[in-house]
Amino acid sequence: MAEQTSAFQRAIDAVGALSPQDQEALLTLLQKRLTEQRRHELSQSIAEVRDEFVQGNVKFGSVDDFMAGLED
């Protein structure tokens, strides 16, 4: 863990050495990458749910049905 913290600290130091404009550009780039990563994860999740639906492993019902199922 100390090595990871050290790498993280080096990254912070490196960013701190950049000009404000470069820091803003890096922030924009990181935000776009994170958005794309979340989009990819969501897409995978949707594909998994679709597969479950096709296999007939998805049940439909009301909230009351769901709560009753939890009690069983």
C-alpha positions in Angstrom: 0.0 0.0 0.0 2.9 2.4 0.8 4.1 1.9 -2.8 0.7 2.9 -4.2 0.5 5.9 -1.9 4.0 6.9 -3.0 3.0 6.6 -6.7 -0.1 8.6 -6.0 1.9 11.3 -4.3 4.4 11.4 -7.2 1.4 11.9 -9.5 0.1 14.8 -7.4 3.5 16.3 -7.3 3.9 16.0 -11.1 0.5 17.6 -11.6 1.4 20.4 -9.2 4.5 21.1 -11.4 2.3 21.7 -14.5 1.0 25.1 -15.5 -2.5 26.0 -14.6 -3.6 25.5 -18.2 -2.0 22.1 -18.4 -3.6 21.1 -15.1 -7.0 22.1 -16.6 -6.3 20.1 -19.7 -5.3 17.1 -17.6 -8.5 17.5 -15.5 -10.6 17.6 -18.7 -8.9 14.5 -20.0 -9.3 12.6 -16.8 -13.0 13.5 -16.6 -13.6 12.3 -20.1 -11.7 9.0 -19.4 -13.8 8.4 -16.2 -17.0 9.1 -18.1 -16.0 6.7 -20.8 -15.1 4.1 -18.2 -18.4 4.5 -16.5 -20.2 4.3 -19.8 -18.4 1.0 -20.6 -19.2 -0.5 -17.2 -22.9 0.5 -17.6 -22.9 -1.1 -21.1 -21.5 -4.3 -19.7 -24.1 -4.3 -16.9 -26.9 -3.8 -19.5 -25.5 -6.7 -21.6 -25.5 -8.9 -18.5 -29.1 -8.0 -17.6 -30.2 -8.6 -21.2 -28.6 -12.1 -21.1 -30.3 -12.9 -17.9 -33.6 -11.8 -19.5 -33.1 -13.9 -22.6 -32.3 -16.9 -20.3 -35.5 -16.3 -18.4 -33.8 -15.5 -15.2 -35.6 -12.1 -14.7 -38.8 -11.9 -12.7 -41.3 -9.0 -12.9 -43.5 -7.9 -10.1 -44.4 -5.1 -7.8 -42.4 -3.7 -4.8 -44.8 -5.7 -2.6 -43.9 -8.9 -4.5 -40.2 -8.1 -4.0 -40.6 -7.4 -0.3 -42.6 -10.6 0.1 -39.8 -12.5 -1.6 -37.3 -11.2 0.8 -39.3 -12.5 3.7 -39.4 -16.0 2.3 
